[in-house]
Amino acid sequence: MPSSRKTPVLAVMPLMAAVFLFLAATPVSAEIPAIAVRQQTEKKDFTDAEIVDGFMKTAFGAEYHLAGRVDRIRKFDKPVRVFVAGPARADRLKQLARVTADIGHHVPNLDIALTSRRDDANVIVTLVKDRDLDKAIRKFYGVDTAKNIRRSLDPQCLSGFRKNDKYEIEHAEVILAIDAGDFVFLDCAYEELLQSLGPINDTDSVPWTMFNDDVSMGFFDIYDQFILNILYDPRIKAGMTVDEVRAMLPAVVGDVRAQIAKINDLKP
């Protein structure tokens, strides 16, 4: 999406080496008490039916629909490169680098990383001050659509994507408020970055997913790892219908369950 407003661009690469050296050993949000409590009480055991229910409700449909059909699988079919623009704050850059790496670690079939070159990115994360959030939404989506978004969603943060005729995501935009507290910032960063990868629909009927507006996580929980790993399993293709996906899910869920157990050191 074009932007006419000039803002300082975060210097991504100079910090990247130091950041990624300790990412694997340092949980992305372990130092935040509100998140640590949620991680300790997180539900980690789900039936196949519970997993399938959440996947179908988030991977199909759309929380706010601008154009095109929403009854097909939407996902990236190429490496995802994330560029961060906005007011330069080293703490937020560090958190976003860790969030991105955490997602990549827990979704092995997804190639995702930060980039220092906007031209190389297919996901743009724009950081704004909270007071400028409405202005940013108007800039990206236009005045009329921004009014509808505000009326329908009243967002603290926002994401959206553009897909091609094959339902492959070509470009995604994420808007985050930089001056929110750490918990809100991380909760928004995970939810919006993950939704920009395809599961764009929110649901209030699944109590374990961060894609439920009544649920706040602040970390990449096990249930949502199921959703993203199913979506990025090579057998699930962009453009698939509900019936086509349902036919694939028994085999895919079983393989993803073993994969998630291994990555998270869970009992089979």
Buried (B, 14 or more C-beta within 10 A) or exposed (E): EEBEEEBEBBEBEEBBEEBBEEBEEEBBBEEBEBBBEBBEEEEBEBEEEBBBBBBBBBBBBBBBEEEEEBEBBBBBBEEBBBBBBBBBBEEBBBBBBBBBBBBBBBBEEBEBBBBBEEEEBBBBBBBBBBEBBBEBBBBBBEEEBBBEBBEEBEBBBBBBBBBEEEBBBEBBBBBBBBBBEBBBBBBBBBBBBBBBBBBBBBBEEBEBBBBBBEBBBBBBBBBBBBBBBBBBBEEBBBBBEEEEBEEBBEEBBEEBBEBBBEBEEEEE
